[in-house]
Amino acid sequence: MTIHANSTQARDIAHALHPYTNLKLHERIGPTVISSGRGIYVRDDEGRDYIEAVAGLWSASLGFGGEESMVEAITAQLRKLPFYHLFAHKAHEPGTDLAEKLIKMLPLPNGRVFFNNSGSEANDTAIKLAWYYNNALGRPRKKKIIAQMKAYHGVTIAAASLTGLTRNHLDFDLPMASVRHCDCPHHYRFAKEGESEEAFATRLAEQLENLILREGADTIAAFIAEPVLGAGGLIVPPKTYFDKIQPILKRHDILFIADEVICGFGRTGNMFGFETFNIQPDMVTMAKALSASYLPISATAISEPIYEVLRDNSARIGSFAHGYTYSGHPVCAAAALEALRIYETRNIVGHVQKVAKPFLAKARALLDLPFVGEVRGIGLLAGVELVRDKKSKASFEPARGVGMMFQTEAQKHGLIVRALGDTIALSPPLIITGEEIDDMYLRLGRTFDAFIPQLNATL
């Protein structure tokens, strides 16, 4: 691509610092500029159309345009009250309505919702609340948080510490000292030879309890988990995993934080991932599809027992001194309320359950291709792991960047996917139709047809 002076690409290279980007490479190749979208499709500034097979960042659940009621709800709120805050006994109707709606959807009767702006902030808030909670109970040592290796919980200092991915720690002086990581629940990669999913889950539960005992249960405040690990490789936990670890957490009085930032609002075939995996959380964090990504908003929901401790402690010290200027921004809250209305009235969860069958069947058919080691998925989530040797499960050398090579090739065929290492993630908008699924896999097939000979030539 030729980058012309004063073009959007040239000005972007000169002025913007991009997330999750090789900055030196970006100076050379520049960005693909997305200029418009509708449904599952987006278009770049040169008129090329793409199927956006990852819903942006797992988040554009209703697609990239065409939902006029979303636009109307946002516009109406902009005209009525474009901003107000929730500090110091202030409230506004959209924020109150959204909090009430979410609590009715969650297994946290009489709980409370705190609003943030991103998934990272939602998880940061959960950590702060766990610390505040234990201080209020006179347990100042009970502060460590356990997360899983390969989990992704965000990029703020605390959330990035929870994230169990080395690339999020390198040269950022992370993780924080109060974070511990337990073993990754990826059966394909970490089970012993011949070990069933249930046996693997039992071993992981035993390892978790050993970690708790080694650290001291009186030093551990919470355990956090995504129902399905997203950015760490789209890893579906082994059968019985959550059934086996939850009693351990209860026994040691450790809070369970369910990170629903990716899984929430229909992605796994239920409204929430905790329903899919029978999780009974003490806190739930949400973002992304909460507003269908029309506007930034996130939420941290807590149980009634946690709220009561926070309430009484705030009275003791004079304030619950946590909050963001844009916590529960009225326009963002209005967008979220309309998104939730659409999910309910159009039965988006039922639609996901219907289209998930062909979506996953076509994904699993890719196992017949060379270099495809595992296909894993649930609902409208699928991960296709590329391996150097299928029999031994040997991975490609990370420096080769095979996943990124595939991602680049897919774009040439009108398909935007996301490489998570050498796992290719598929997570399309929840509104995708059966015909659009066929089109998506047709483009994916063309990508493999072009990519496999290229890869063979380099071995």
VOPAGU-2260 file (C-alpha; in pm, 1 decimal, decimal comma):
REM VOPAGU-2260
SITE   aa  ch    i         X         Y         Z
SITE  MET   A    0       0,0       0,0       0,0
SITE  THR   A    1     132,8     339,4     -97,3
SITE  ILE   A    2     101,2     594,9     182,1
SITE  HIS   A    3      41,0     941,4      43,7
SITE  ALA   A    4     138,9    1260,2     221,8
SITE  ASN   A    5    -144,3    1414,1     425,3
SITE  SER   A    6    -353,8    1095,8     391,4
SITE  THR   A    7    -525,7     951,4     695,9
SITE  GLN   A    8    -259,9     678,7     701,7
SITE  ALA   A    9      27,7     929,3     698,7
SITE  ARG   A   10    -129,2    1148,7     964,7
SITE  ASP   A   11    -203,6     843,6    1178,7
SITE  ILE   A   12     158,7     728,5    1158,9
SITE  ALA   A   13     274,2    1076,7    1255,9
SITE  HIS   A   14      45,6    1130,1    1553,8
SITE  ALA   A   15    -129,7     820,1    1694,5
SITE  LEU   A   16       9,2     564,5    1939,7
SITE  HIS   A   17    -172,9     237,2    1872,0
SITE  PRO   A   18    -262,9     -34,3    2123,5
SITE  TYR   A   19    -136,4    -388,6    2066,5
SITE  THR   A   20      73,5    -285,3    1769,3
SITE  ASN   A   21     433,9    -327,9    1658,3
SITE  LEU   A   22     506,2      44,2    1652,4
SITE  LYS   A   23     811,4      19,3    1427,6
SITE  LEU   A   24     625,9    -194,8    1175,4
SITE  HIS   A   25     331,9      45,7    1188,6
SITE  GLU   A   26     555,3     328,7    1072,5
SITE  ARG   A   27     631,4     124,4     761,2
SITE  ILE   A   28     297,4     -30,3     666,0
SITE  GLY   A   29      46,9     212,1     821,0
SITE  PRO   A   30    -309,4     132,1     922,0
SITE  THR   A   31    -611,2      -6,4     742,2
SITE  VAL   A   32    -859,0     278,5     782,2
SITE  ILE   A   33   -1213,1     154,2     845,1
SITE  SER   A   34   -1457,5     415,0     724,0
SITE  SER   A   35   -1804,4     261,2     752,1
SITE  GLY   A   36   -1995,3     -49,1     849,5
SITE  ARG   A   37   -2329,6    -222,1     847,7
SITE  GLY   A   38   -2430,2    -549,4    1008,2
SITE  ILE   A   39   -2133,9    -787,9    1017,0
SITE  TYR   A   40   -1950,3    -596,2     742,3
SITE  VAL   A   41   -1707,2    -305,9     754,5
SITE  ARG   A   42   -1555,5    -105,5     468,4
SITE  ASP   A   43   -1216,4      60,0     443,8
SITE  ASP   A   44   -1142,4     401,9     294,4
SITE  GLU   A   45   -1050,6     244,5     -40,0
SITE  GLY   A   46   -1392,3      80,8     -74,5
SITE  ARG   A   47   -1298,8    -277,9      19,4
SITE  ASP   A   48   -1557,4    -473,1     221,3
SITE  TYR   A   49   -1471,0    -718,6     498,5
SITE  ILE   A   50   -1661,7    -959,0     718,5
SITE  GLU   A   51   -1562,1    -856,0    1069,6
SITE  ALA   A   52   -1533,6   -1204,3    1216,5
SITE  VAL   A   53   -1429,7   -1092,8    1566,2
SITE  ALA   A   54   -1700,9    -829,4    1622,9
SITE  GLY   A   55   -1425,2    -568,9    1651,1
SITE  LEU   A   56   -1281,1    -670,1    1986,5
SITE  TRP   A   57   -1540,5    -937,5    2076,0
SITE  SER   A   58   -1773,9    -648,3    2140,6
SITE  ALA   A   59   -1988,6    -524,4    1850,5
SITE  SER   A   60   -2264,2    -771,6    1931,8
SITE  LEU   A   61   -2522,6    -596,0    1715,4
SITE  GLY   A   62   -2279,8    -527,8    1432,5
SITE  PHE   A   63   -2138,4    -210,1    1285,4
SITE  GLY   A   64   -2446,9     -15,2    1186,9
SITE  GLY   A   65   -2809,3     -53,4    1098,4
SITE  GLU   A   66   -2957,6     -52,5    1449,4
SITE  GLU   A   67   -3149,2     272,0    1422,4
SITE  SER   A   68   -3310,5     237,7    1765,4
SITE  MET   A   69   -2963,2     250,9    1918,4
SITE  VAL   A   70   -2892,0     576,4    1738,2
SITE  GLU   A   71   -3229,2     715,5    1843,0
SITE  ALA   A   72   -3182,6     623,0    2210,0
SITE  ILE   A   73   -2838,5     783,9    2216,2
SITE  THR   A   74   -2957,1    1096,2    2034,4
SITE  ALA   A   75   -3260,6    1139,2    2258,2
SITE  GLN   A   76   -3046,3    1121,3    2570,6
SITE  LEU   A   77   -2792,8    1365,6    2425,9
SITE  ARG   A   78   -3072,0    1615,7    2379,2
SITE  LYS   A   79   -3221,2    1559,1    2724,7
SITE  LEU   A   80   -2910,6    1534,5    2947,3
SITE  PRO   A   81   -2573,5    1489,8    2774,8
SITE  PHE   A   82   -2382,6    1447,2    3099,4
SITE  TYR   A   83   -2419,2    1419,6    3470,1
SITE  HIS   A   84   -2226,6    1231,2    3734,9
SITE  LEU   A   85   -2319,7     997,0    4018,2
SITE  PHE   A   86   -2094,9    1145,1    4289,2
SITE  ALA   A   87   -2220,3    1271,5    4627,6
SITE  HIS   A   88   -2582,6    1152,6    4625,3
SITE  LYS   A   89   -2655,9    1248,7    4262,0
SITE  ALA   A   90   -2839,9    1023,1    4018,8
SITE  HIS   A   91   -3003,0    1026,1    3678,7
SITE  GLU   A   92   -3273,7     807,6    3530,8
SITE  PRO   A   93   -3069,3     609,2    3274,1
SITE  GLY   A   94   -2808,8     513,6    3534,4
SITE  THR   A   95   -3073,0     407,5    3785,6
SITE  ASP   A   96   -3269,1     213,7    3523,3
SITE  LEU   A   97   -2956,8      32,0    3405,4
SITE  ALA   A   98   -2844,5     -63,5    3754,3
SITE  GLU   A   99   -3191,8    -197,4    3833,0
SITE  LYS   A  100   -3205,8    -389,7    3504,4
SITE  LEU   A  101   -2866,9    -553,3    3554,1
SITE  ILE   A  102   -2935,4    -663,5    3911,2
SITE  LYS   A  103   -3256,5    -830,5    3791,7
SITE  MET   A  104   -3052,0   -1020,0    3531,6
SITE  LEU   A  105   -2781,0   -1137,1    3772,3
SITE  PRO   A  106   -2776,1   -1400,9    4049,2
SITE  LEU   A  107   -2702,0   -1126,0    4302,0
SITE  PRO   A  108   -3039,0   -1046,4    4465,8
SITE  ASN   A  109   -3036,5    -710,1    4641,5
SITE  GLY   A  110   -2683,8    -651,8    4512,7
SITE  ARG   A  111   -2549,5    -327,3    4371,1
SITE  VAL   A  112   -2388,2    -211,9    4045,4
SITE  PHE   A  113   -2093,3      23,3    4010,1
SITE  PHE   A  114   -2034,1     175,3    3665,3
SITE  ASN   A  115   -1697,8     216,9    3494,8
SITE  ASN   A  116   -1584,4     289,2    3139,2
SITE  SER   A  117   -1400,1     -25,9    3028,0
SITE  GLY   A  118   -1349,9    -389,8    3113,6
SITE  SER   A  119   -1010,1    -310,7    3259,9
SITE  GLU   A  120   -1167,2     -56,5    3495,4
SITE  ALA   A  121   -1443,6    -300,4    3588,1
SITE  ASN   A  122   -1183,5    -553,1    3702,0
SITE  ASP   A  123    -971,8    -285,7    3872,1
SITE  THR   A  124   -1281,1    -183,9    4066,3
SITE  ALA   A  125   -1346,6    -546,5    4163,8
SITE  ILE   A  126    -995,7    -570,0    4310,0
SITE  LYS   A  127   -1034,7    -244,8    4503,6
SITE  LEU   A  128   -1369,7    -359,0    4639,7
SITE  ALA   A  129   -1221,3    -691,3    4752,5
SITE  TRP   A  130    -947,2    -501,7    4937,9
SITE  TYR   A  131   -1190,7    -251,3    5089,7
SITE  TYR   A  132   -1420,6    -537,1    5192,2
SITE  ASN   A  133   -1147,8    -727,6    5374,7
SITE  ASN   A  134   -1011,1    -417,3    5544,4
SITE  ALA   A  135   -1362,1    -341,6    5668,2
SITE  LEU   A  136   -1383,5    -693,3    5810,6
SITE  GLY   A  137   -1054,8    -647,9    5996,1
SITE  ARG   A  138    -862,0    -882,6    5765,8
SITE  PRO   A  139    -577,8    -662,0    5635,9
SITE  ARG   A  140    -370,2    -963,5    5523,2
SITE  LYS   A  141    -644,9   -1107,9    5300,9
SITE  LYS   A  142    -551,8    -916,8    4985,1
SITE  LYS   A  143    -402,6   -1148,0    4722,3
SITE  ILE   A  144    -594,4   -1216,9    4401,9
SITE  ILE   A  145    -563,0   -1546,1    4213,3
SITE  ALA   A  146    -606,0   -1545,3    3835,6
SITE  GLN   A  147    -536,4   -1807,8    3571,0
SITE  MET   A  148    -238,6   -1831,8    3342,2
SITE  LYS   A  149    -343,2   -1718,8    2991,1
SITE  ALA   A  150    -643,6   -1532,5    3130,4
SITE  TYR   A  151    -705,4   -1178,9    3011,5
SITE  HIS   A  152    -856,0    -921,9    3247,9
SITE  GLY   A  153    -738,9    -589,0    3105,2
SITE  VAL   A  154    -442,4    -355,5    3081,4
SITE  THR   A  155    -460,4    -110,6    3371,8
SITE  ILE   A  156    -191,0    -176,8    3631,3
SITE  ALA   A  157    -405,3    -406,1    3845,4
SITE  ALA   A  158    -601,4    -568,3    3562,2
SITE  ALA   A  159    -285,3    -629,5    3358,5
SITE  SER   A  160    -135,5    -794,9    3664,1
SITE  LEU   A  161    -431,0   -1035,2    3671,1
SITE  THR   A  162    -382,6   -1102,9    3300,3
SITE  GLY   A  163    -175,5   -1418,0    3274,9
SITE  LEU   A  164       7,2   -1330,2    2954,3
SITE  THR   A  165     377,8   -1249,3    2951,8
SITE  ARG   A  166     346,8    -989,3    2675,3
SITE  ASN   A  167     126,1    -778,8    2902,8
SITE  HIS   A  168     393,8    -775,0    3172,9
SITE  LEU   A  169     720,8    -732,0    2983,0
SITE  ASP   A  170     884,7    -395,0    3053,7
SITE  PHE   A  171     573,5    -265,0    3231,1
SITE  ASP   A  172     707,8    -380,6    3570,9
SITE  LEU   A  173     415,1    -616,8    3617,5
SITE  PRO   A  174     253,0    -811,3    3772,8
SITE  MET   A  175     189,5    -652,9    4112,8
SITE  ALA   A  176     316,4    -844,1    4412,9
SITE  SER   A  177     -35,2    -921,9    4537,9
SITE  VAL   A  178    -133,1   -1130,8    4233,5
SITE  ARG   A  179     -87,2   -1505,2    4200,4
SITE  HIS   A  180    -152,3   -1720,5    3893,5
SITE  CYS   A  181    -287,0   -2073,4    3891,5
SITE  ASP   A  182    -261,1   -2325,2    3609,4
SITE  CYS   A  183    -425,4   -2267,2    3271,7
SITE  PRO   A  184    -733,6   -2488,8    3212,7
SITE  HIS   A  185    -640,7   -2583,7    2855,8
SITE  HIS   A  186    -684,9   -2958,9    2815,5
SITE  TYR   A  187    -525,6   -2982,0    2468,0
SITE  ARG   A  188    -204,2   -2814,9    2582,1
SITE  PHE   A  189    -164,5   -2909,5    2947,6
SITE  ALA   A  190    -339,6   -3240,4    3014,8
SITE  LYS   A  191    -121,5   -3546,5    3065,4
SITE  GLU   A  192    -130,2   -3818,1    2802,4
SITE  GLY   A  193    -457,1   -4005,5    2827,9
SITE  GLU   A  194    -593,3   -3771,4    3095,1
SITE  SER   A  195    -967,0   -3706,6    3055,0
SITE  GLU   A  196   -1116,9   -3359,3    3086,2
SITE  GLU   A  197   -1269,0   -3453,7    3421,2
SITE  ALA   A  198    -939,9   -3591,4    3553,7
SITE  PHE   A  199    -757,4   -3281,7    3429,2
SITE  ALA   A  200   -1014,9   -3063,3    3607,0
SITE  THR   A  201    -961,2   -3261,1    3928,6
SITE  ARG   A  202    -585,8   -3208,4    3904,0
SITE  LEU   A  203    -630,6   -2833,9    3841,5
SITE  ALA   A  204    -859,2   -2807,8    4144,3
SITE  GLU   A  205    -601,3   -2984,9    4359,0
SITE  GLN   A  206    -328,3   -2753,1    4231,1
SITE  LEU   A  207    -545,7   -2450,6    4310,4
SITE  GLU   A  208    -605,3   -2569,1    4665,2
SITE  ASN   A  209    -235,3   -2639,4    4710,4
SITE  LEU   A  210    -162,9   -2282,9    4598,1
SITE  ILE   A  211    -414,9   -2148,6    4848,8
SITE  LEU   A  212    -267,4   -2354,4    5130,6
SITE  ARG   A  213      87,1   -2258,6    5036,5
SITE  GLU   A  214       4,4   -1886,9    5031,9
SITE  GLY   A  215    -231,1   -1906,1    5328,7
SITE  ALA   A  216    -606,8   -1873,6    5280,5
SITE  ASP   A  217    -605,4   -1580,8    5522,2
SITE  THR   A  218    -399,7   -1385,5    5262,9
SITE  ILE   A  219    -622,6   -1447,8    4959,0
SITE  ALA   A  220    -915,7   -1217,5    4890,9
SITE  ALA   A  221   -1051,5   -1336,4    4558,5
SITE  PHE   A  222   -1027,2   -1563,4    4257,5
SITE  ILE   A  223   -1110,0   -1417,8    3914,9
SITE  ALA   A  224   -1189,6   -1610,0    3597,8
SITE  GLU   A  225   -1338,2   -1566,8    3253,9
SITE  PRO   A  226   -1594,4   -1841,7    3185,8
SITE  VAL   A  227   -1409,2   -1889,6    2854,6
SITE  LEU   A  228   -1055,7   -1752,5    2833,2
SITE  GLY   A  229   -1061,1   -1503,1    2546,5
SITE  ALA   A  230    -744,0   -1322,7    2443,8
SITE  GLY   A  231    -529,1   -1598,0    2595,9
SITE  GLY   A  232    -631,1   -1832,7    2316,2
SITE  LEU   A  233   -1008,1   -1882,2    2332,1
SITE  ILE   A  234    -985,3   -2166,9    2580,8
SITE  VAL   A  235   -1301,1   -2350,4    2688,6
SITE  PRO   A  236   -1248,4   -2496,9    3037,6
SITE  PRO   A  237   -1254,5   -2874,9    3079,5
SITE  LYS   A  238   -1573,4   -3045,4    3192,6
SITE  THR   A  239   -1642,6   -3010,8    3568,6
SITE  TYR   A  240   -1368,3   -2747,3    3616,6
SITE  PHE   A  241   -1582,1   -2480,1    3779,1
SITE  ASP   A  242   -1785,3   -2741,8    3966,0
SITE  LYS   A  243   -1465,8   -2857,2    4134,3
SITE  ILE   A  244   -1299,0   -2526,8    4215,6
SITE  GLN   A  245   -1600,5   -2342,7    4356,2
SITE  PRO   A  246   -1630,6   -2552,5    4674,9
SITE  ILE   A  247   -1260,7   -2491,4    4739,3
SITE  LEU   A  248   -1309,1   -2115,1    4717,7
SITE  LYS   A  249   -1613,4   -2131,6    4946,8
SITE  ARG   A  250   -1427,4   -2343,0    5199,3
SITE  HIS   A  251   -1147,8   -2088,2    5220,4
SITE  ASP   A  252   -1376,6   -1780,2    5216,2
SITE  ILE   A  253   -1239,4   -1653,1    4884,4
SITE  LEU   A  254   -1461,5   -1436,2    4666,5
SITE  PHE   A  255   -1533,9   -1549,9    4309,9
SITE  ILE   A  256   -1520,3   -1269,8    4050,6
SITE  ALA   A  257   -1674,9   -1373,1    3717,7
SITE  ASP   A  258   -1522,0   -1170,1    3435,1
SITE  GLU   A  259   -1805,4   -1153,2    3180,6
SITE  VAL   A  260   -1643,8    -881,5    2969,7
SITE  ILE   A  261   -1627,1   -1112,5    2665,3
SITE  CYS   A  262   -1878,4   -1383,5    2752,5
SITE  GLY   A  263   -2162,0   -1165,9    2879,8
SITE  PHE   A  264   -2484,3   -1088,1    2691,4
SITE  GLY   A  265   -2525,8   -1395,5    2475,5
SITE  ARG   A  266   -2183,7   -1489,6    2346,0
SITE  THR   A  267   -2174,5   -1843,8    2492,6
SITE  GLY   A  268   -2537,1   -1928,8    2409,9
SITE  ASN   A  269   -2672,6   -1804,4    2742,0
SITE  MET   A  270   -2712,1   -1446,3    2855,8
SITE  PHE   A  271   -2400,6   -1489,4    3071,5
SITE  GLY   A  272   -2111,2   -1731,3    3074,8
SITE  PHE   A  273   -2170,5   -1806,8    3442,3
SITE  GLU   A  274   -2501,0   -1967,4    3336,0
SITE  THR   A  275   -2325,5   -2181,3    3076,2
SITE  PHE   A  276   -2077,9   -2315,6    3331,9
SITE  ASN   A  277   -2291,1   -2313,6    3648,5
SITE  ILE   A  278   -2084,3   -2049,5    3826,0
SITE  GLN   A  279   -2222,4   -1878,7    4138,3
SITE  PRO   A  280   -2022,4   -1553,9    4153,7
SITE  ASP   A  281   -1985,0   -1299,0    4431,9
SITE  MET   A  282   -1900,0   -1026,5    4180,3
SITE  VAL   A  283   -1960,8    -994,9    3806,8
SITE  THR   A  284   -1773,6    -761,8    3573,7
SITE  MET   A  285   -1924,4    -659,1    3239,6
SITE  ALA   A  286   -1837,9    -436,7    2941,9
SITE  LYS   A  287   -1814,6    -471,1    2559,9
SITE  ALA   A  288   -2159,5    -608,0    2461,1
SITE  LEU   A  289   -2321,0    -425,3    2752,8
SITE  SER   A  290   -2375,0    -139,0    2508,3
SITE  ALA   A  291   -2308,8    -344,6    2192,8
SITE  SER   A  292   -1998,7    -120,3    2183,2
SITE  TYR   A  293   -2197,8     175,8    2057,0
SITE  LEU   A  294   -2051,8     370,0    2351,9
SITE  PRO   A  295   -1799,1     284,0    2626,0
SITE  ILE   A  296   -1947,2     159,8    2952,5
SITE  SER   A  297   -1873,6    -118,8    3197,7
SITE  ALA   A  298   -2012,6    -243,0    3525,9
SITE  THR   A  299   -1898,6    -420,1    3841,2
SITE  ALA   A  300   -2183,9    -591,6    4023,9
SITE  ILE   A  301   -2154,1    -713,2    4381,7
SITE  SER   A  302   -2362,0    -934,7    4609,1
SITE  GLU   A  303   -2572,1    -800,0    4894,4
SITE  PRO   A  304   -2334,7    -927,9    5167,3
SITE  ILE   A  305   -2042,9    -744,2    5007,0
SITE  TYR   A  306   -2252,0    -430,0    4965,8
SITE  GLU   A  307   -2354,9    -431,4    5331,7
SITE  VAL   A  308   -1990,2    -440,9    5440,9
SITE  LEU   A  309   -1899,8    -158,2    5200,8
SITE  ARG   A  310   -2198,3      45,1    5317,3
SITE  ASP   A  311   -2112,3      17,8    5684,9
SITE  ASN   A  312   -1744,7      88,2    5627,8
SITE  SER   A  313   -1819,5     398,7    5422,7
SITE  ALA   A  314   -2026,9     526,6    5714,5
SITE  ARG   A  315   -1739,2     455,9    5952,7
SITE  ILE   A  316   -1472,5     639,0    5750,3
SITE  GLY   A  317   -1703,9     899,9    5598,0
SITE  SER   A  318   -1709,5     806,8    5230,3
SITE  PHE   A  319   -1684,7     535,4    4969,0
SITE  ALA   A  320   -1407,1     723,2    4792,4
SITE  HIS   A  321   -1397,6     552,1    4455,2
SITE  GLY   A  322   -1539,7     669,1    4124,4
SITE  TYR   A  323   -1482,0     798,8    3773,4
SITE  THR   A  324   -1607,0    1119,4    3613,3
SITE  TYR   A  325   -1792,6     911,6    3357,6
SITE  SER   A  326   -1924,2     637,6    3589,7
SITE  GLY   A  327   -2271,7     565,6    3457,6
SITE  HIS   A  328   -2257,1     842,5    3195,7
SITE  PRO   A  329   -2624,0     899,1    3103,5
SITE  VAL   A  330   -2574,1     867,5    2726,9
SITE  CYS   A  331   -2372,4     547,6    2763,9
SITE  ALA   A  332   -2631,5     411,6    3007,7
SITE  ALA   A  333   -2907,8     489,4    2756,5
SITE  ALA   A  334   -2715,0     299,1    2489,9
SITE  ALA   A  335   -2676,6       0,5    2723,2
SITE  LEU   A  336   -3045,5       1,6    2811,6
SITE  GLU   A  337   -3141,4      -3,7    2444,1
SITE  ALA   A  338   -2893,4    -284,0    2372,1
SITE  LEU   A  339   -3042,5    -490,9    2655,3
SITE  ARG   A  340   -3392,4    -421,2    2521,9
SITE  ILE   A  341   -3287,3    -546,3    2178,5
SITE  TYR   A  342   -3131,2    -862,8    2322,5
SITE  GLU   A  343   -3456,6    -938,3    2501,0
SITE  THR   A  344   -3716,6    -843,6    2239,3
SITE  ARG   A  345   -3530,8   -1006,3    1949,1
SITE  ASN   A  346   -3433,0   -1312,9    2155,1
SITE  ILE   A  347   -3067,1   -1275,6    2066,1
SITE  VAL   A  348   -2973,7   -1562,9    2296,1
SITE  GLY   A  349   -3213,4   -1794,0    2110,1
SITE  HIS   A  350   -3067,4   -1676,8    1780,8
SITE  VAL   A  351   -2713,9   -1750,6    1904,7
SITE  GLN   A  352   -2818,7   -2099,5    2010,8
SITE  LYS   A  353   -2960,6   -2159,4    1662,8
SITE  VAL   A  354   -2670,0   -2033,0    1453,9
SITE  ALA   A  355   -2403,5   -2169,4    1691,3
SITE  LYS   A  356   -2460,8   -2521,1    1558,3
SITE  PRO   A  357   -2354,8   -2454,8    1197,8
SITE  PHE   A  358   -2094,0   -2202,6    1315,3
SITE  LEU   A  359   -1919,3   -2459,8    1536,7
SITE  ALA   A  360   -1968,9   -2748,8    1293,4
SITE  LYS   A  361   -1795,1   -2554,8    1015,1
SITE  ALA   A  362   -1518,4   -2456,0    1256,3
SITE  ARG   A  363   -1458,6   -2816,6    1361,8
SITE  ALA   A  364   -1446,3   -2927,7     998,0
SITE  LEU   A  365   -1123,4   -2726,9     972,5
SITE  LEU   A  366    -952,8   -3002,5    1174,8
SITE  ASP   A  367    -915,3   -3191,7     848,0
SITE  LEU   A  368    -676,3   -2924,9     716,7
SITE  PRO   A  369    -296,3   -2939,0     751,5
SITE  PHE   A  370    -152,5   -2740,6    1043,2
SITE  VAL   A  371    -484,8   -2721,9    1232,7
SITE  GLY   A  372    -416,6   -2885,5    1568,1
SITE  GLU   A  373    -729,3   -2805,6    1767,1
SITE  VAL   A  374   -1061,3   -2629,9    1716,8
SITE  ARG   A  375   -1236,5   -2526,5    2037,3
SITE  GLY   A  376   -1546,2   -2323,6    2093,5
SITE  ILE   A  377   -1890,0   -2267,1    2239,2
SITE  GLY   A  378   -2178,0   -2045,9    2130,3
SITE  LEU   A  379   -2040,2   -1790,4    1883,6
SITE  LEU   A  380   -1680,4   -1833,7    1997,7
SITE  ALA   A  381   -1431,2   -2048,9    1810,0
SITE  GLY   A  382   -1054,2   -2078,1    1823,1
SITE  VAL   A  383    -852,5   -2252,5    1550,5
SITE  GLU   A  384    -503,9   -2338,3    1674,8
SITE  LEU   A  385    -232,0   -2367,6    1410,7
SITE  VAL   A  386      49,4   -2613,3    1487,9
SITE  ARG   A  387     368,6   -2719,0    1314,7
SITE  ASP   A  388     298,5   -3089,6    1371,9
SITE  LYS   A  389     -52,1   -3222,4    1434,4
SITE  LYS   A  390      56,1   -3555,3    1582,2
SITE  SER   A  391     296,3   -3415,7    1842,1
SITE  LYS   A  392     103,0   -3086,6    1887,5
SITE  ALA   A  393     433,5   -2904,9    1835,4
SITE  SER   A  394     385,4   -2530,9    1800,3
SITE  PHE   A  395     553,9   -2299,0    1554,7
SITE  GLU   A  396     840,1   -2090,9    1687,4
SITE  PRO   A  397     680,0   -1771,1    1824,2
SITE  ALA   A  398     925,1   -1551,7    1632,1
SITE  ARG   A  399     777,9   -1676,1    1304,5
SITE  GLY   A  400     448,2   -1503,0    1378,7
SITE  VAL   A  401     241,7   -1764,0    1195,3
SITE  GLY   A  402     -85,6   -1643,4    1344,0
SITE  MET   A  403     -20,8   -1286,5    1232,6
SITE  MET   A  404      74,0   -1412,8     886,2
SITE  PHE   A  405    -263,6   -1586,5     866,7
SITE  GLN   A  406    -443,8   -1275,9     990,8
SITE  THR   A  407    -279,1   -1069,2     715,9
SITE  GLU   A  408    -368,8   -1326,3     451,2
SITE  ALA   A  409    -731,2   -1338,7     567,6
SITE  GLN   A  410    -766,1    -964,4     518,0
SITE  LYS   A  411    -667,2   -1008,9     154,8
SITE  HIS   A  412    -971,5   -1233,9     120,0
SITE  GLY   A  413   -1213,4    -990,6     279,9
SITE  LEU   A  414   -1207,0   -1136,9     628,2
SITE  ILE   A  415   -1093,3    -976,0     953,0
SITE  VAL   A  416    -989,7   -1233,5    1213,2
SITE  ARG   A  417    -771,5   -1200,5    1520,2
SITE  ALA   A  418    -453,8   -1395,2    1584,3
SITE  LEU   A  419    -405,1   -1487,8    1950,0
SITE  GLY   A  420     -52,9   -1619,5    1916,1
SITE  ASP   A  421    -110,7   -1898,3    1663,8
SITE  THR   A  422    -478,5   -1939,0    1749,1
SITE  ILE   A  423    -718,6   -1774,8    1504,8
SITE  ALA   A  424   -1019,5   -1633,2    1688,8
SITE  LEU   A  425   -1368,3   -1618,3    1541,1
SITE  SER   A  426   -1629,3   -1424,0    1737,6
SITE  PRO   A  427   -1868,7   -1258,4    1492,4
SITE  PRO   A  428   -2150,0   -1019,4    1581,4
SITE  LEU   A  429   -2435,7   -1205,3    1748,7
SITE  ILE   A  430   -2673,4   -1100,5    1470,4
SITE  ILE   A  431   -2489,7   -1307,3    1207,6
SITE  THR   A  432   -2719,9   -1517,0     988,8
SITE  GLY   A  433   -2674,4   -1868,6     855,4
SITE  GLU   A  434   -2599,5   -1732,5     508,3
SITE  GLU   A  435   -2341,2   -1493,6     649,7
SITE  ILE   A  436   -2178,6   -1781,3     839,5
SITE  ASP   A  437   -2145,8   -1963,8     507,4
SITE  ASP   A  438   -1986,3   -1654,4     353,4
SITE  MET   A  439   -1747,5   -1616,9     647,4
SITE  TYR   A  440   -1624,2   -1975,7     619,1
SITE  LEU   A  441   -1599,5   -1946,3     240,5
SITE  ARG   A  442   -1358,1   -1656,7     289,2
SITE  LEU   A  443   -1178,1   -1848,6     562,8
SITE  GLY   A  444   -1142,9   -2148,0     329,6
SITE  ARG   A  445    -992,5   -1929,4      58,7
SITE  THR   A  446    -748,2   -1797,2     315,8
SITE  PHE   A  447    -636,5   -2149,7     406,7
SITE  ASP   A  448    -610,8   -2241,9      36,4
SITE  ALA   A  449    -365,0   -1956,0     -12,9
SITE  PHE   A  450    -190,3   -1983,5     322,7
SITE  ILE   A  451    -111,1   -2355,1     345,1
SITE  PRO   A  452     115,3   -2361,7      36,0
SITE  GLN   A  453     293,8   -2048,2     162,7
SITE  LEU   A  454     352,5   -2213,4     497,8
SITE  ASN   A  455     464,8   -2544,1     344,0
SITE  ALA   A  456     720,2   -2356,2     137,1
SITE  THR   A  457     887,8   -2219,1     448,7
SITE  LEU   A  458     923,8   -2551,7     635,1
